[in-house]
């Protein structure tokens, strides 16, 4: 029986754990919290993330929960369109999903070959030429043929195996919320354009989520501002957001007015610099691999964090599906490393370019940026969208 330990029960960990279990692996899933639970907001899945989920066998669940974004556009705070809203072909359209719905779909796909252990904080990892890879949770060691580190940006496994990669601030903070339909403001056509608004150090993105009346539906928004997280309580943070985005085009003021403090989720935007030199570390019959934010945490500006995690999961699952512990498994992990590092590096570079556009400062620099924004932003977003869309699941 081939065995695997997956560290972290976020969306990437759940996706790869289920895929391994469905292909015959006996999986132990370790989660540091006292229970496996989702975040309270939503996320956007681009075509590459959607393809990855379908490759993982989760397409049916996605079809039931995803809300397509039929048109996109980019505006300035004065309402001027940098990229006019345009219809998107169904096969290229991103979808927005509530994290709770996605979590339920991933849980349903776990199968029966998984032993879930909660309240386990992994602090150490053991690798060696003649040893099975293992991780330590408290006083207990968990060993297997394969260990998957999906333990997020602050991965303890990565810190041990790739200490050259440090977690640093991206220089900005993001606030997210889902306004339920019963509190959502009345907007033209009952559906705001799936557009983003980009200003000097500020950004706002909104999208409709689910059908009217659905229990987890509503309007999802993300606001990003240059600077450190705010220490004030949520009510004060919300008042600041309303002041910062006052005068921005509809529906931004209406959405912030309809948001309540309990809806608000604040997160510092962080990233890995530099990226790890390797995503696979051989040990005994197999080894340890990094997946998701543990491998390539990046700013959220291009919406690729979750998508790349699902790409990782689909690539790894396909590579080890028929690999027996020993040379075959080690070779599969080497292929995973060769395929995923260049892909992640490309998306991280494009995300950092978007960060530079967002964080431009100084009067002269802002004037130059605004003068060129109409050309820079569409070209950058178009290039990033093309790069994301080009990914295909491994055969």
C-alpha positions as CSV (number, residue, x, y, z in Angstrom):
1,X,0.0,0.0,0.0
2,X,1.4,3.4,-1.0
3,X,1.2,5.9,1.7
4,X,1.2,9.7,1.8
5,X,1.0,12.4,4.4
6,X,-0.5,15.8,3.4
7,X,0.3,18.7,5.8
8,X,-2.4,21.3,5.7
9,X,-6.1,21.0,5.0
10,X,-6.6,24.2,3.0
11,X,-7.9,24.0,-0.5
12,X,-4.7,22.8,-2.0
13,X,-4.2,20.1,0.7
14,X,-7.8,18.9,0.4
15,X,-7.5,18.8,-3.4
16,X,-4.3,16.7,-3.5
17,X,-5.3,14.5,-0.6
18,X,-8.6,13.5,-2.4
19,X,-6.8,12.9,-5.7
20,X,-4.2,10.7,-4.1
21,X,-6.8,8.7,-2.2
22,X,-8.9,8.2,-5.3
23,X,-5.9,6.7,-7.1
24,X,-5.2,4.1,-4.4
25,X,-2.9,5.9,-1.9
26,X,-3.5,5.6,1.8
27,X,-3.5,9.3,3.0
28,X,-3.1,10.9,6.4
29,X,-4.2,14.5,6.3
30,X,-2.8,16.7,9.1
31,X,-4.5,20.0,10.1
32,X,-3.2,22.3,12.9
33,X,-6.7,23.8,13.7
34,X,-9.1,21.9,15.8
35,X,-11.3,21.2,12.8
36,X,-11.2,21.5,9.0
37,X,-13.0,24.6,8.0
38,X,-13.2,27.1,5.2
39,X,-12.7,30.8,5.1
40,X,-15.8,33.0,5.1
41,X,-15.3,34.8,1.8
42,X,-15.0,33.8,-1.9
43,X,-12.4,33.4,-4.6
44,X,-12.2,33.7,-8.4
45,X,-11.1,30.7,-10.4
46,X,-9.5,31.4,-13.8
47,X,-9.6,28.9,-16.7
48,X,-6.4,27.2,-15.6
49,X,-7.8,26.6,-12.1
50,X,-11.0,25.3,-13.5
51,X,-9.1,22.9,-15.8
52,X,-7.1,21.7,-12.9
53,X,-10.2,21.0,-10.8
54,X,-11.7,19.1,-13.7
55,X,-8.5,17.1,-14.0
56,X,-8.8,16.2,-10.4
57,X,-12.3,14.8,-10.9
58,X,-14.1,17.7,-9.2
59,X,-15.8,19.3,-12.3
60,X,-19.3,18.2,-11.3
61,X,-19.1,20.0,-8.0
62,X,-17.6,23.1,-9.5
63,X,-20.5,23.3,-12.1
64,X,-22.9,23.3,-9.2
65,X,-21.3,26.1,-7.2
66,X,-19.5,28.4,-9.7
67,X,-20.9,31.7,-10.9
68,X,-19.5,32.7,-14.3
69,X,-18.2,36.2,-14.8
70,X,-19.6,37.1,-18.3
71,X,-17.8,40.4,-18.8
72,X,-14.7,42.1,-17.5
73,X,-13.2,45.6,-17.5
74,X,-10.8,48.0,-15.8
75,X,-11.5,51.5,-14.7
76,X,-9.8,54.4,-13.0
77,X,-11.3,56.0,-9.9
78,X,-12.7,58.9,-12.0
79,X,-14.8,56.2,-13.9
80,X,-12.7,56.4,-17.1
81,X,-12.4,52.9,-18.7
82,X,-8.9,51.7,-19.2
83,X,-10.3,48.4,-20.6
84,X,-13.9,48.5,-21.8
85,X,-16.2,45.8,-20.4
86,X,-16.4,43.0,-22.9
87,X,-18.1,39.7,-23.1
88,X,-15.9,36.6,-22.4
89,X,-16.4,33.3,-24.1
90,X,-17.8,30.7,-21.8
91,X,-14.7,28.5,-22.0
92,X,-12.4,31.4,-21.1
93,X,-14.6,33.0,-18.4
94,X,-13.5,32.9,-14.8
95,X,-16.0,31.8,-12.1
96,X,-16.4,33.1,-8.6
97,X,-17.2,30.6,-5.8
98,X,-17.9,30.9,-2.1
99,X,-15.1,29.3,-0.1
100,X,-17.6,27.3,1.9
101,X,-19.1,25.8,-1.2
102,X,-15.7,25.0,-2.6
103,X,-14.7,23.5,0.7
104,X,-17.8,21.3,0.7
105,X,-17.0,20.0,-2.8
106,X,-13.4,19.2,-1.8
107,X,-14.5,17.4,1.4
108,X,-17.0,15.4,-0.7
109,X,-14.2,14.3,-3.0
110,X,-11.9,13.0,-0.2
111,X,-13.2,9.4,-0.3
112,X,-12.6,6.8,2.3
113,X,-8.8,6.2,2.2
114,X,-8.1,9.3,4.3
115,X,-7.3,9.6,8.0
116,X,-7.8,13.2,9.1
117,X,-5.9,14.3,12.2
118,X,-6.8,17.8,13.5
119,X,-5.0,19.8,16.2
120,X,-1.6,18.6,14.8
121,X,1.0,21.4,14.3
122,X,3.9,20.2,12.2
123,X,7.2,21.8,13.3
124,X,9.8,19.6,11.9
125,X,10.6,17.4,8.8
126,X,13.0,14.5,8.3
127,X,14.6,13.5,5.0
128,X,17.5,11.3,4.2
129,X,18.8,9.0,1.5
130,X,17.9,5.9,3.4
131,X,14.9,7.2,5.4
132,X,11.2,7.5,4.6
133,X,10.2,11.1,4.7
134,X,8.5,12.1,7.9
135,X,7.1,15.2,9.7
136,X,6.8,15.8,13.4
137,X,3.5,16.9,14.9
138,X,4.1,17.4,18.6
139,X,5.8,14.3,20.0
140,X,4.6,12.0,17.1
141,X,6.3,11.5,13.8
142,X,4.3,10.7,10.7
143,X,6.2,8.9,8.0
144,X,5.1,7.8,4.5
145,X,6.4,7.2,1.0
146,X,5.3,10.7,0.0
147,X,4.9,13.9,2.1
148,X,3.1,16.9,0.6
149,X,3.7,20.2,2.3
150,X,0.5,22.2,1.7
151,X,0.8,24.1,5.0
152,X,0.5,27.6,3.5
153,X,2.7,30.7,3.4
154,X,4.2,30.1,6.8
155,X,5.0,26.5,6.0
156,X,7.2,24.9,8.7
157,X,8.2,22.2,6.2
158,X,9.4,24.7,3.6
159,X,11.3,26.6,6.4
160,X,13.3,23.5,7.1
161,X,13.9,22.3,3.6
162,X,14.3,25.7,1.8
163,X,15.4,28.2,4.4
164,X,16.6,30.5,1.6
165,X,13.0,31.4,0.9
166,X,11.6,34.0,3.3
167,X,8.1,35.4,3.9
168,X,8.0,39.1,3.4
169,X,5.4,41.8,3.2
170,X,4.2,42.8,-0.3
171,X,3.6,46.3,1.0
172,X,-0.2,46.3,1.0
173,X,-3.2,44.9,2.8
174,X,-6.4,43.4,1.5
175,X,-10.0,43.5,2.8
176,X,-12.6,41.0,1.6
177,X,-16.3,40.6,2.2
178,X,-19.4,38.9,0.9
179,X,-22.6,40.9,1.2
180,X,-25.5,38.5,1.3
181,X,-28.3,39.1,-1.2
182,X,-30.8,40.2,1.4
183,X,-28.5,43.2,2.3
184,X,-27.0,43.8,-1.2
185,X,-27.7,47.2,-2.6
186,X,-30.0,47.5,-5.6
187,X,-27.8,47.9,-8.7
188,X,-28.6,48.2,-12.4
189,X,-29.6,44.9,-13.7
190,X,-29.2,43.4,-10.2
191,X,-25.7,42.4,-11.3
192,X,-22.7,44.7,-11.1
193,X,-20.2,44.5,-14.0
194,X,-17.3,42.2,-13.2
195,X,-14.9,45.1,-13.3
196,X,-12.0,46.3,-11.3
197,X,-11.1,49.8,-10.4
198,X,-7.4,50.8,-10.1
199,X,-6.1,53.9,-8.4
200,X,-2.9,55.2,-6.9
201,X,-2.2,52.6,-4.2
202,X,-5.8,51.5,-4.1
203,X,-7.7,48.8,-6.0
204,X,-11.3,47.5,-5.8
205,X,-12.8,44.4,-7.4
206,X,-16.4,43.2,-7.2
207,X,-18.4,40.3,-8.6
208,X,-21.8,38.7,-8.1
209,X,-21.8,35.3,-6.3
210,X,-24.5,32.8,-6.8
211,X,-28.2,33.2,-7.5
212,X,-30.4,35.7,-5.8
213,X,-31.8,34.1,-2.6
214,X,-29.1,31.5,-2.3
215,X,-27.9,31.1,1.3
216,X,-24.2,31.6,0.4
217,X,-24.8,34.0,-2.5
218,X,-24.3,37.8,-2.6
219,X,-21.8,40.3,-3.9
220,X,-18.1,39.5,-3.2
221,X,-15.6,42.4,-3.1
222,X,-11.9,42.8,-2.5
223,X,-10.3,46.1,-1.6
224,X,-6.5,46.5,-1.6
225,X,-4.5,49.4,-0.2
226,X,-0.8,50.2,0.1
227,X,0.3,50.0,3.7
228,X,0.4,47.7,6.8
229,X,-2.7,46.0,8.3
230,X,-4.8,48.2,10.4
231,X,-4.9,47.5,14.2
232,X,-8.3,49.1,14.7
233,X,-11.5,47.0,15.2
234,X,-13.4,46.0,12.1
235,X,-15.9,48.9,12.4
236,X,-13.1,51.5,12.3
237,X,-11.5,49.7,9.4
238,X,-14.7,49.8,7.5
239,X,-15.1,53.5,8.2
240,X,-11.6,54.0,6.8
241,X,-12.4,52.0,3.6
242,X,-15.5,54.1,3.1
243,X,-13.4,57.3,3.4
244,X,-10.6,56.0,1.1
245,X,-13.0,54.9,-1.6
246,X,-15.4,57.9,-1.4
247,X,-16.1,59.3,-4.8
248,X,-15.1,56.1,-6.6
249,X,-17.6,55.0,-9.3
250,X,-20.6,52.9,-8.6
251,X,-21.1,50.3,-7.2
252,X,-18.1,50.8,-4.9
253,X,-19.6,53.3,-2.4
254,X,-22.9,51.4,-2.4
255,X,-21.2,48.1,-1.6
256,X,-19.1,49.5,1.2
257,X,-22.3,51.2,2.6
258,X,-24.0,47.8,2.6
259,X,-21.1,46.0,4.3
260,X,-21.2,45.3,8.0
261,X,-18.1,45.0,10.3
262,X,-18.7,41.3,10.8
263,X,-18.5,40.8,7.0
264,X,-14.9,42.2,6.9
265,X,-11.8,40.0,6.6
266,X,-8.4,41.7,6.7
267,X,-5.2,40.1,5.6
268,X,-1.7,41.4,5.1
269,X,-0.5,40.6,1.6
270,X,2.7,38.6,1.8
271,X,4.9,36.6,-0.6
272,X,8.0,34.4,-0.8
273,X,11.3,36.1,-1.8
274,X,13.1,34.3,-3.3
275,X,11.0,31.3,-4.4
276,X,12.4,28.0,-3.2
277,X,15.3,26.6,-5.3
278,X,13.4,23.3,-5.4
279,X,9.8,22.0,-4.9
280,X,10.8,18.3,-4.4
281,X,13.2,16.8,-1.9
282,X,14.0,13.1,-2.4
283,X,14.1,10.8,0.6
284,X,14.1,7.0,0.8
285,X,11.4,5.5,-1.4
286,X,9.9,8.9,-2.3
287,X,10.3,12.4,-0.8
288,X,8.7,15.7,0.2
289,X,7.1,18.2,-2.2
290,X,5.9,21.7,-1.7
291,X,2.4,22.7,-3.0
292,X,0.4,25.9,-3.1
293,X,1.4,28.9,-1.0
294,X,4.0,26.7,0.7
295,X,5.8,26.7,-2.7
296,X,4.9,30.1,-4.3
297,X,3.0,32.5,-2.0
298,X,2.4,35.6,-4.0
299,X,0.2,38.8,-4.0
300,X,-3.4,38.2,-5.0
301,X,-3.4,40.9,-7.7
302,X,-3.9,38.4,-10.6
303,X,-6.0,35.9,-8.7
304,X,-3.7,33.0,-9.3
305,X,-2.9,31.7,-5.8
306,X,-5.7,29.1,-5.6
307,X,-5.4,28.3,-9.3
308,X,-1.7,27.5,-9.1
309,X,-2.4,25.3,-6.0
310,X,-4.9,23.3,-8.0
311,X,-2.4,23.1,-10.9
312,X,0.2,21.8,-8.4
313,X,-2.3,19.2,-7.1
314,X,-3.4,18.0,-10.6
315,X,0.3,17.8,-11.8
316,X,1.4,15.9,-8.7
317,X,-1.6,13.5,-8.7
318,X,-1.1,12.7,-12.4
319,X,2.6,12.1,-12.0
320,X,2.4,9.7,-9.1
321,X,-0.8,8.0,-10.0
322,X,1.0,4.8,-11.2
323,X,4.4,5.4,-9.5
324,X,5.5,2.7,-7.1
325,X,7.7,3.7,-4.1
326,X,11.3,3.7,-5.2
327,X,13.0,4.9,-8.4
328,X,9.7,5.4,-10.1
329,X,8.2,7.6,-7.4
330,X,11.4,9.6,-7.0
331,X,11.5,10.3,-10.8
332,X,7.9,11.4,-10.6
333,X,8.7,13.9,-7.9
334,X,11.6,15.2,-10.0
335,X,9.3,15.8,-12.9
336,X,6.9,17.6,-10.7
337,X,9.7,19.9,-9.7
338,X,10.8,20.5,-13.3
339,X,7.3,21.3,-14.4
340,X,6.1,23.5,-11.5
341,X,9.0,25.8,-10.7
342,X,9.2,27.5,-14.1
343,X,5.4,27.9,-14.2
344,X,5.2,29.4,-10.7
345,X,8.2,31.7,-11.5
346,X,6.4,33.1,-14.5
347,X,3.2,33.9,-12.7
348,X,5.1,35.4,-9.8
349,X,7.0,37.8,-12.1
350,X,3.7,39.0,-13.7
351,X,2.1,39.4,-10.3
352,X,5.0,41.5,-9.1
353,X,4.7,43.7,-12.2
354,X,1.1,44.3,-11.2
355,X,2.2,45.1,-7.7
356,X,4.5,47.8,-9.0
357,X,1.6,49.4,-10.9
358,X,-0.5,49.4,-7.8
359,X,2.2,50.8,-5.5
360,X,3.5,53.7,-7.6
361,X,4.2,56.6,-5.3
362,X,5.3,60.2,-5.7
363,X,3.7,63.0,-7.6
364,X,5.8,62.8,-10.8
365,X,5.8,59.0,-10.8
366,X,2.0,59.0,-10.4
367,X,1.6,61.4,-13.3
368,X,3.8,59.3,-15.5
369,X,1.9,56.1,-14.5
370,X,-1.5,57.7,-15.1
371,X,-0.4,58.9,-18.5
372,X,0.7,55.4,-19.4
373,X,-1.9,53.4,-17.5
374,X,-4.2,53.0,-20.4
375,X,-1.5,51.1,-22.3
376,X,0.3,49.4,-19.4
377,X,-2.6,47.8,-17.6
378,X,-4.4,46.2,-20.6
379,X,-1.1,44.8,-21.9
380,X,-0.1,43.5,-18.5
381,X,-3.5,42.0,-17.7
382,X,-3.8,40.5,-21.2
383,X,-0.3,38.9,-20.9
384,X,-1.1,37.5,-17.5
385,X,-4.5,36.1,-18.7
386,X,-2.9,34.5,-21.7
387,X,-0.2,32.9,-19.6
388,X,-2.8,31.5,-17.1
389,X,-5.0,30.3,-19.9
390,X,-2.2,28.4,-21.7
391,X,-1.9,25.8,-18.9
392,X,-3.3,22.3,-19.6
393,X,-3.4,19.4,-17.2
394,X,-0.8,16.6,-17.8
395,X,-2.0,13.7,-19.8
